[in-house]
Amino acid sequence: MASAANKSPRLLTWFATSMIIFWLMIAIGPFVWTVWGSFKVQGDFFSKADWRNAIYGVYTLSETGGSFTGNGYYGAWIQEEFWRNVLNTTIVVVCTVIISLTLGTLGGYALARSGYRYAFWLLIAALVFRAMPHITLVSGYLLPFFEWNLWGRLSTTIVVLVAINQPFTLWMLHSFFLNIPKDMDESAMVDGCTRFQAFWHVIIPVMWPGVITTGLFSFLLAYNDFAITSMLLSSENQTMVPKIASFLTQIREQGNVMFAVSAVVSAMVPLFFLVLFFQRQIVSGLTAGAVKG
């Protein structure tokens, strides 16, 4: 009986481990394959004759003299000036996150501490606005942007991204502020702090993981956006995602698909290290927002 009982947990452990490994292979496999293929030529990575050419680099060896090549990265970053798109993305993302978090923390704190019923209806209106498709919201901005000659600029895109992202930040930060007792505000003000000093020196340090979590989601919205940036930015001010899409529309030109593959890998690397660096804050922030008290 004891041996059978010991055998059952081992089988369960083996099955769970196998499922985890299988899931990791499915989840990570496409990313590893893309990174590997970015150092090959188009004939290997998109070979119809034999998929193993992407592994051995048959055409890469014959065309470049080596099994790996950085031509895709050189073509994307230097020839197509992908570095400009990276710079534009950095400007848009940083400005969007800073503005969204500034307005979101102030607005979320005010709504969480407000005793009036209008706070609830403001949050409901924000939720409805957030649930609408982005493409329908962007269309309303086009006419005034064209009339005022504001279309194609980074600043207008930042304004629209902040407007679309703000309901989400309000809801997220509002829920975090609700989990912080009002006694902390009152104790700080009894000790001589103003309302803003209590907010900045007492409340914000406590809910810092929530701010980081919300900031990361804001970052991902602006970083990965395609619909808004492709409609509101000119070709000179494109961010990374629309530029990658433009590579894929030129598939008849030799090498442009590999430019896209290399650009995709370049866009994935910052996200990987960002999540890796902030993983503890993300987990603690999501846990804090899910537990009352």
Secondary structure in CASP SS format (residue, H / E / C, confidence):
PFRMAT SS
TARGET T0000
AUTHOR 0000-0000-0000
METHOD secondary structure of the structure
MODEL  1
M C 1.00
A H 1.00
S H 1.00
A H 1.00
A H 1.00
N H 1.00
K H 1.00
S H 1.00
P H 1.00
R H 1.00
L H 1.00
L H 1.00
T H 1.00
W H 1.00
F H 1.00
A H 1.00
T H 1.00
S H 1.00
M H 1.00
I H 1.00
I H 1.00
F H 1.00
W H 1.00
L H 1.00
M H 1.00
I H 1.00
A H 1.00
I H 1.00
G H 1.00
P H 1.00
F H 1.00
V H 1.00
W H 1.00
T H 1.00
V H 1.00
W H 1.00
G H 1.00
S C 1.00
F C 1.00
K C 1.00
V C 1.00
Q H 1.00
G H 1.00
D H 1.00
F H 1.00
F C 1.00
S C 1.00
K C 1.00
A C 1.00
D C 1.00
W C 1.00
R C 1.00
N H 1.00
A H 1.00
I H 1.00
Y H 1.00
G C 1.00
V H 1.00
Y H 1.00
T H 1.00
L H 1.00
S H 1.00
E H 1.00
T H 1.00
G C 1.00
G C 1.00
S C 1.00
F C 1.00
T C 1.00
G C 1.00
N H 1.00
G H 1.00
Y H 1.00
Y H 1.00
G H 1.00
A H 1.00
W H 1.00
I H 1.00
Q H 1.00
E C 1.00
E C 1.00
F H 1.00
W H 1.00
R H 1.00
N H 1.00
V H 1.00
L H 1.00
N H 1.00
T H 1.00
T H 1.00
I H 1.00
V H 1.00
V H 1.00
V H 1.00
C H 1.00
T H 1.00
V H 1.00
I H 1.00
I H 1.00
S H 1.00
L H 1.00
T H 1.00
L H 1.00
G H 1.00
T H 1.00
L H 1.00
G H 1.00
G H 1.00
Y H 1.00
A H 1.00
L H 1.00
A H 1.00
R H 1.00
S C 1.00
G C 1.00
Y C 1.00
R C 1.00
Y H 1.00
A H 1.00
F H 1.00
W H 1.00
L H 1.00
L H 1.00
I H 1.00
A H 1.00
A H 1.00
L H 1.00
V H 1.00
F H 1.00
R H 1.00
A H 1.00
M C 1.00
P C 1.00
H H 1.00
I H 1.00
T H 1.00
L H 1.00
V H 1.00
S H 1.00
G H 1.00
Y H 1.00
L H 1.00
L H 1.00
P H 1.00
F H 1.00
F H 1.00
E H 1.00
W C 1.00
N C 1.00
L C 1.00
W C 1.00
G E 1.00
R C 1.00
L H 1.00
S H 1.00
T H 1.00
T H 1.00
I H 1.00
V H 1.00
V H 1.00
L H 1.00
V H 1.00
A H 1.00
I H 1.00
N H 1.00
Q H 1.00
P H 1.00
F H 1.00
T H 1.00
L H 1.00
W H 1.00
M H 1.00
L H 1.00
H H 1.00
S H 1.00
F H 1.00
F H 1.00
L H 1.00
N C 1.00
I C 1.00
P C 1.00
K H 1.00
D H 1.00
M H 1.00
D H 1.00
E H 1.00
S H 1.00
A H 1.00
M H 1.00
V H 1.00
D C 1.00
G C 1.00
C C 1.00
T C 1.00
R H 1.00
F H 1.00
Q H 1.00
A H 1.00
F H 1.00
W H 1.00
H H 1.00
V H 1.00
I H 1.00
I H 1.00
P H 1.00
V H 1.00
M C 1.00
W H 1.00
P H 1.00
G H 1.00
V H 1.00
I H 1.00
T H 1.00
T H 1.00
G H 1.00
L H 1.00
F H 1.00
S H 1.00
F H 1.00
L H 1.00
L H 1.00
A H 1.00
Y H 1.00
N H 1.00
D C 1.00
F C 1.00
A H 1.00
I H 1.00
T H 1.00
S H 1.00
M H 1.00
L H 1.00
L E 1.00
S C 1.00
S H 1.00
E H 1.00
N H 1.00
Q C 1.00
T C 1.00
M H 1.00
V H 1.00
P H 1.00
K H 1.00
I H 1.00
A H 1.00
S H 1.00
F H 1.00
L H 1.00
T C 1.00
Q C 1.00
I C 1.00
R C 1.00
E C 1.00
Q C 1.00
G C 1.00
N H 1.00
V H 1.00
M H 1.00
F H 1.00
A H 1.00
V H 1.00
S H 1.00
A H 1.00
V H 1.00
V H 1.00
S H 1.00
A H 1.00
M H 1.00
V H 1.00
P H 1.00
L H 1.00
F H 1.00
F H 1.00
L H 1.00
V H 1.00
L H 1.00
F H 1.00
F C 1.00
Q H 1.00
R H 1.00
Q H 1.00
I H 1.00
V H 1.00
S H 1.00
G H 1.00
L H 1.00
T H 1.00
A H 1.00
G H 1.00
A H 1.00
V C 1.00
K C 1.00
G C 1.00
END
